Structure formats: C-alpha cells, structure tokens
Amino acid sequence: MKIKVLTLNLHTYQELDISKFETSQAFLDAYRIIQKHIAKFIVQNDVDFVTFQEAGQLQGENGCEKKFGIGIKPSNYLRLLNNILSEYGGKYEYVWDFSHYGFNIWEEGLGILSKHRIVEFESRYVSKETDPKVFRSRKIIRTGVEVDNKIFDVYSVHFNWPELGFREELENVLKWIEKRGNENFIVAGDFNVASDSHEYGLIKDARVFDKPLIDAWINTNPSKPSEPTFSGDSSEPPSRIDYILLPHSFKPLRSEVVFKERIGELRVSDHFGLLCEFEID
C-alpha cells in the first residue's frame, strides 16, 4: 500500500495584510487564491494526509461548527480549504485545534486533512508553557485514521526553537507515541531546528519502540541534506526545519519540496511544503 503525506506551515494568513481590507470577508475572499492553489495540488497529487501548522481563525467570530468538541469559526483555514477541496472534487475530512494567539487577532493552531475516515482525535500541550496568550505554548494534535482496516496515527507538530524547549517537546511526543502503542504512525510538521544543527541529532538518534525513525527527506534525497523548507526572513536564513518522520518499517519512495513558486506576487507561505510518498506492507 502506498500513501502520500504533505506537511505545510501556513504562516497564519500573513501573506496578505488584513489591515488593508475594509472587512474580514474581503480579506478572506482575496486569500482564496492561495488556498485554491494548495487545494489543487492536494487533489491533483491525490494526497492521503496533510498536516498543517500555523493554521488560523479569527478570534472575534462566533463558532459555526464543532469537530471533536473543538469550536470551528467561519474563517478557519482548514474549514475554508476543505470547502475548496470539495469544489475540486476532493473528499476530505479535517480536524483542528487552537494552540496560542498569533498576531493579536488570530487563534493559531494545527490541522490535519485526511482522505480516509477519521476515527479518533486528541490534542495536548507538550511544552512547559500552556497559556494560549504566550506564543511558546505548543499544542500538538493527533488523529487516528482508518486505512484498509488499519489505524494510522498522524501527528501534526509545531515545536519551539532549541532554546525554548525543543528537546523536551520532542521527547514528550515520542513518549506519547509509545504510550499509544500504535506502530503505524506519521510525525510531520515544523520542528524549528535546522538539519545542520546539534538538535537535529536528537531526531537522528531518537528511537520509538526501540527502533530508529526515518527522516523521509534525507532517506530519499541523501545528496541534498539541507534543502530549505523555510524560505528565510530578516532574522533567520533559509533552512530545512520541516520534517516527515516515519517508523522503521515504512519504506519512503520519494520526497519533494513543493510550493516554491509564487502565485503572481504572492507566496503560499514563508515555508515551502514537503511531500512524501511511502509504502507499507
């Protein structure tokens, strides 16, 4: 069985300046060009799972639906993206949860899209800080997805920088996986540690169920260990900080950095996406 997984940090709606729009709806309508681009890619590539980080919704709105008890608002990025996927013929389910406030107006969280039936959902803070008013508060989400009568655990992760708690947060997720006891898992997202850093060694040395993890990118692209997934900004250079980690029993077939192109003058995000196809027995 072959499975495709994509991970992408969405940059919390920051590719357009909401203050330049008369209404939030006008802003969201303008932002659809980015969301349509992402949705087309997902449908055209028949992606099974997508993990998102910095997926936002406006603080001031009333909820319009609930997913596993989590309040979803009209501006929720996953909600709007899923609606566009439906317009393109994609049949997906999604989950989302709020981690902390961002840019003063957003509830910034994580989401997962699945082409397969979602049967479980769980979220928890893995950081020492758990106050949503503090950006260091890092909540991780997990969903259990049924594929060919097997349950896959898909984790969307967004860790702090090394000096703010990366090591402990990674360890907490690895302990979570082992406590779950499910050896069919995917951990994907923004790890906030570069592939040439000391902290990346913690990923390489990590073991789950007493077996090493597979970094899907380096497994399939050994000659390009530092291919950037973060485009860089005024304070940080371009770097590979987004990863898809797989259990030792999975066989990566290919990995690709995607969404490097612009849509006119717009970027999809300050991150690129990472797509991986792998095979399991």
N, C-alpha and C positions, 0 to 999 in steps of 0.2 A: 504494500500500500504506500502510495506517495502522497505527501502532504506539503502544502506551501504555507509559510508563515511570513508575515510582514510586520515590521515594527517601525514606528514613526513618532517622534516628538513633535507636537502640533504648534508649539510656541504660543498657546493661549490667545489665539485671534490677534496676534501682534503684527501681522503682515499688512494690515491697513490700520489707519489711525481713526478710532471710533469718534474722537472729538471733532472730526471734520465732517461728520454726518449729522443731519438735522434730527434723525430718530435712530433708535437702535435697530429698527426693522430695515431702514435704508442701508445701514451698515451690514446687516446680515445678508441682505439681498446682494450687495456688492461682493461679499465674501464667497458667495456661491461659486464663483469662477474657480477658486482654489479647491473647494470641496468637490465640484464636478470633475476636476482633473484627477483627484485622488480616487473618486468613485469609479471613474472609467478604467483606471489602472487596475483596481481590485477586480472588477468584472472581467476585463479582457484577459487578465492573468489567472482567473479562477482561483483566487487566494482563499485558503481554508480559514485561517485565523489572522486577525490583525490586532496587535497590541499598540495602544496609544498612550502617550504621556502628555502632560500639559494640555489636556482636553477640557475646555472651559464651558461655563454657563454664567449668565449674568446674575449677580447677587439679588437685584431688586425685583425679580419676576416671581410670580406665583407658579407653583408646580402644575404641570399638565398631565403627568402620569407617574407611575411608580414602577421600578424594576427591582425585584427582590427587596422591597421596602425602601429603596432609595428614591428620593424625590427628583424627578427629571423636569427641567424647566424648558420653555419653548425654544430658547437659544442654545440648548445643549448641543455641543458639536457632534456627538455620536448620534443623537436623535436626528439632526438635520442631515448628516451624512448618510444614515441608514435610509432616510426618505428618498434621497437622490439615488442611492443604490437600487431601490425598488423601481424608480423611474427607468433605470437602465436594465431592468430585468434581473437584478441580483436579489437573491433571497437570503437575507442575513438576520441574525439576532444580535443584540448587543447588551452589554452591562456597563455600568459606570459608577464611580463613587468619587466624592469630594475629599481632597487631601488638605488643602490650605487655600487661603485667599491669595489672589495674584493681581498685581497692577491696580489695586484699590477697588476694582469693580467686578472682578471675576471670581467665581468659585472654581478653582483649578483642581483638576482631578485626573484620573486614569480611566481608560475604557478598553474594552475588548469586543471586537466583532467576530462572529462565528458563522460560518456557512452551515454548521452542524448544530444539532439540538443542544441547548444549554440546560443542564440538569441541576447545577449547583452554583452558588456564588458565595464568596467570602471576601471580606476586606479587613485589614488590620494595620495599625501603625507598627512599623519596625524600627522607627527612630526613637531616641530618648525623648525628644520633644513631641508633644501630641496636641499642642494648642494650634488650631487652624489659623489663628492670626499670625503665626510665626512660620515663615517660609521653610524653615528647617524641618518642619513636621512632614514626615514622609509616610504616607499610607500606601500599601501595596494591595493589589486585587488579584484574586484567583477565581477562575471559573472552571467547573467540571463540565466537559463536553463529550457527548456520546458520538463515537465514530466506529461504525462497523461492530457494534456491541462491545466496544471498549471505551472506558472513560479516560480521557486525557485531561490533565490539569494544566491549564495555561495561566501563567503568571505575567502580569504587566508590572514592570518595576521602574521606579524613578528614585535613584539613591542620591544621597547627599555627596558633596565633594569629600575628598580624603580627610581633610582637617575638621570636617563637621560630622563624621560618623560613618563613613562608607563601610569600614571593616565590620562593625557591629551589625549594621543593617544587612549586609550580605550574609553574615553568619545566621542572623535571625530567619532569613528566607530559606537558607539551606536546612536549618532545623525544622522549619515549617514543612518542607517537602518530605523530610524523613519521618516526621510525625504522622503525616498523611499516609505514608506507606505506599503511594502510587508511583511505580517506576516509569510510567508513561507521562512525561511532563515536558513542558517548554518554559523557559525563563527568558523573557525578551524585553528590552527597553533601553532606557538611558541610564547607564551606570555612573556617569560623571567621573570616570577615571580613564585616562588615555592608555592606549595599548603599549606605549613605551615607558609607562610609569611603574614604580615599585608596587603600587596597589594592584596593577593588572596581574602581578604574580600571585596574588591571593585568589584570583579567578582561575589561573592555570593550575594552582595547587589544590583547589577545592575538590572535595570528594563527597559524593552523595551515595548512600547505600554501599559505602566503601569502594566506589568506582569514580574515576575522574570524569569531569564534564567535558563536552566537546564545544569549543568555540567554532560555530558553524562557518564564520567567515575565514578564519585562518586555516581551517581544515580544507577548504575548497580553493583558497587563494593564498597559498603559502609564500608566494613571491611578493605579495603586497600587504605586509603585516600592519602598515599604518595608513591604509586608505581612509581618508576622512569621512566621517558620518556627520560631523558638526562642522558647519561652514566657517566658523570663526567670527569673532567680533572685536571690539576695541580692547577688550581685556584678555581674550583667550585666542590662541591661534587655531587654525583648523586641526582637527584630531579625530581619531577613531575612539568614540566613547559609547557608541550604541552596539549592543551585542545580542546575539541569539545563542543561548546555551541549551544544549541537548544532552540527554543521558547517553552513556557509553554505548548502549545497544542500538541507537539510531544511526543511520548512515546518511550523512549530508551528501547531496548530489551536486548542488550548485548554490552559490550565493552571489548577490548582486547589490551594489549600492545604487539606489534609484532616486528619482525626483531631484536630480542635479540641475535639470533645465529650468528656465524661467517660463512663466506664463505671461507673455508680454513683459511688463515691468515688475511683475510680482514673483515672489518665491512661494513655494509651498510652505516653507518653514525656515528657521535658521538651522535646522537639521535636515539631512537627507534621510531617505528611508532605506531600510535594509531588508532585502527579500531573500528567503532561503527555501529551497526545496529539499526535502529529505525523504528517506524511505525507511519503513519499519516492516518487520515480518508479520 
